[in-house]
Structure formats: C-alpha cells, structure tokens
Amino acid sequence: MEFQGYIWKFGKDIDTDAIIPARYLNTTSPEELAKHCMEDADPTFSQKVKMGDIIIADKNFGCGSSREHAPICIKAAGVSCVIAKTFARIFFRNSINIGLPIFESPEAVDGIQEGDLVKVDADQGTIVNLTTGRSYQAKPLPPFMQEIIKAGGLLEYVKKKGC
C-alpha cells in the first residue's frame, strides 16, 4: 500500500477530545464525525483537509479515552494515514481495527513540515518527503496488522477470512 498527500502537523499529547470533541459523540455517522475532525486542535481542519492528506504529530497521539470515534473521524475526513513519534496504545489498536494506517517515526516527525508533500510505502515502512527529497524509516507494522488495514479493518478482515 502507498499513500501520498500533504501534511497537517500537530504537537504532542493530542488527545481524543482534540481529535473528536465529546460534544459530537451523539452520532456514529462517520460523515458527521468527519465534519468535526481535529476541531479542538484546529477549528478549520475539516474544511481544509483533502482526500489523501496525512496527519503528522509528536508523541502520544490519541491519548485520552478509548473511543473508536477518534480514528473513525480521521479516516472519514479523508486522511490516508497518521505518522507520529508514538501513539497511545488504545488509539493504536483502534486505528488498526478500523483500517486507519498509522506509522511511528520520530525522525520523520522532526524532519517534515506542515504543507510538505509526502509519500508513504506501508509495506516497507518508508516515508519520503517529496518536497525536500529526504527519506525516513517507520517501524513497519507486522504482516497481520497490514492485512487488517488492507481489508479495511478488523470486521472486514474477519469476513474475508470466513471466521
């Protein structure tokens, strides 16, 4: 899998309330959630983000609650993947379960700026900043997690496996 998009950069400790504020959790509609994606971190994000764009963030992205709404709204907003120095554990697993590709690469976070055009090869874990020409390595996801993401999430993976 490959992803290419422009970067939206966020800081450290972006919690699930910044990703999707609790005041919008009265819906499970991905399209409705997407309208409020990252609203408390950047109130205009959902109007500016384009299909395929990439979020990059510092450490502990997705900390806070265990709500699946956070990765769902990111994916529904059109974000192709998220790169961070580290992810909160439950956000990491929820992202895999709903089919949102995520990558840990501290060097990429430090070397890539908002607005840069970036290409990610999920299979190899390579991140190339097409704006600067610099390349970075992410920790590749284990093959079974890559299969879950390629299937579109855990439920689709289970359906395809006939479990």
Secondary structure, DSSP 8 states (H G I E B T S, - for coil): -EEEEEEEEE-S--BHHHHS-GGGTT---HHHHHTTTTTTT-TTHHHH--TT-EEEE-SSBTBS---THHHHHHHHTT--EEEES-B-HHHHHHHHHHT--EEE-HHHHHH--TT-EEEEETTTTEEEETTT--EEE-----HHHHHHHHHTSHHHHHHHHT-
